[in-house]
């Protein structure tokens, strides 16, 4: 559909959206993993890797162009999902309700 195509296009260009999608994928992968190693060193390594990923997710993605100039001024934390929801809603409005679209998550 057109909505999915526009989302996929934004996913290719928006660094924050890419990181959010990657985080969801990694969460699902971790959730499916139902085994735990009995080796303490292996568990510590896995824990450290998970902590690094969380720390990296908390850092904002590098901005480009005009947004980069405004970045130091921004004090609010950017909500990527809220921003994308607004974009999808705008796309739906732009379509003018021509077709009844059922939104589903592919994640």
Buried (B, 14 or more C-beta within 10 A) or exposed (E): EEBBEBBEEBEEEBEBBBBBBEBEEEEEEEEEEEEEEEEEEEEEEBEEEEEEBEEEEEEEBEBEEEEEEEEEEEEEEEEBEEBBEEBBEEBBEEBEEEEEBEEEEEE
